[in-house]
Amino acid sequence: MLLRASRLLLGVWVVAGLACPAMAQQSPPPQSPPQGLSCDAFTRNSEGDWIAKREVTVPSASGTMLLKAGQQVDDQLQERLDDQCKIRPPQA
């Protein structure tokens, strides 16, 4: 009886040991992408280019991208900001 119980316990430990690494390797659930751009985080310079006013994370083709304060945005993001944000005259 004792031998049978110890074999059962050993079997349970083996199954549990095999299940734990498989559970650890599962990918995290997908996160919903950011819904838009925060227009108040950007301003236009004297040339009309969009510049980040503060550090901001924006959605990009490869996930998200961190922009530092004062950094000019790329052409694709320039177009998105033109479309989404009210176009104001460049600030001097």
C-alpha positions in Angstrom: 0.0 0.0 0.0 2.8 2.4 0.9 4.6 1.6 -2.3 1.5 2.3 -4.3 0.9 5.7 -2.6 4.5 6.7 -3.1 4.2 5.9 -6.9 1.0 7.9 -7.1 2.7 10.8 -5.4 5.7 10.5 -7.7 3.4 10.5 -10.7 1.6 13.7 -9.5 5.0 15.4 -9.0 6.2 14.5 -12.5 3.0 15.7 -14.1 3.1 19.0 -12.1 6.8 19.5 -13.0 6.1 19.1 -16.7 3.0 21.4 -16.5 4.8 24.3 -14.8 7.3 25.2 -17.5 4.6 24.9 -20.2 2.5 27.4 -18.3 5.5 29.8 -17.8 6.1 29.9 -21.6 2.7 31.1 -22.6 2.7 34.5 -24.2 0.9 37.3 -22.4 -2.5 38.4 -23.6 -2.4 41.0 -26.3 -2.7 44.6 -25.1 -5.1 46.9 -26.8 -3.3 49.5 -28.8 -3.4 53.2 -27.7 -6.5 54.8 -29.2 -5.0 58.0 -30.5 -2.5 60.7 -30.1 -2.5 63.3 -27.3 -2.5 66.5 -29.3 -1.6 68.6 -26.3 1.7 66.7 -26.1 2.9 68.2 -29.4 3.4 71.7 -30.8 4.6 73.0 -34.2 7.9 74.8 -34.7 8.5 77.8 -36.9 9.0 75.5 -40.0 5.6 73.8 -39.3 7.0 70.5 -38.1 5.5 68.8 -35.1 7.7 68.6 -32.0 7.0 66.7 -28.7 6.5 69.2 -25.9 7.1 66.5 -23.3 8.2 62.8 -23.1 5.3 60.8 -24.7 4.7 57.3 -26.0 3.0 57.0 -29.3 1.7 54.1 -31.3 3.9 53.0 -34.3 4.0 50.3 -36.9 6.3 48.2 -34.6 4.4 48.7 -31.4 5.1 51.9 -29.5 7.8 54.6 -29.7 9.0 56.9 -27.0 9.6 60.5 -28.0 11.6 62.8 -25.8 10.7 66.5 -25.2 11.9 68.6 -28.1 12.2 65.7 -30.5 10.8 66.1 -34.0 8.4 63.4 -35.1 8.8 61.3 -38.3 6.9 62.0 -41.5 4.2 59.4 -40.9 3.4 60.8 -37.4 3.5 64.3 -38.9 0.6 63.3 -41.2 -1.4 61.7 -38.4 -1.0 64.8 -36.2 -2.1 67.0 -39.1 -5.2 64.8 -39.6 -6.1 64.4 -35.9 -5.1 67.6 -34.3 -6.4 71.0 -35.0 -3.8 72.7 -37.2 -2.6 75.8 -35.5 -0.3 78.4 -37.0 3.4 77.7 -36.2 4.6 79.3 -32.9 7.5 81.7 -33.0 
